[in-house]
């Protein structure tokens, strides 16, 4: 999508493990970057 005056990237890190949704693992971002694996390895989820 196009967002006027958007000039960066924001990545959400769950504050609590209960805020994490397993369905996130199927997003293209998670699959392409292994971000969910990072959250698990960093013990954030």
N, C-alpha and C positions, 0 to 999 in steps of 0.2 A: 503494500500500500504506500501511498504518498501522504506524507504529513508535513504540512507547511512549518518551516522553521525547525524541523528536527535535524539535529546535526551529530547524533551519537548513538550509542547503544546502551541499553540498560538490561542488566541480568539480575533476576530475582533469586535470592538465596532464602530458603525457608527459615523462619525464626525458630520454629519448633518442628520436630520430625512429623508431628501430626498434621502439619500443613502441607506436607508432600503428598502428591497423588501418584500412584503407580502408573496411571495413564500417561503421565509426563514422559515416561521412558520411550513411548512410541512416537514422540514428536520428532520431526526432521532435525531440529536443532540438537536434541539430545543424541540422536543417532549419529549425526555428522561430527559432533564435537566431543562425545563421551562425557558431557557435562554431568550427567547423572552418576556416572562412575566416579567422577571427582568428588561430588557431594558425599557419596558413600565412603570413599577412601578418607576423606577429611572428617568423617564421622559427623557430618552435618545433617544427615537424614537417618 
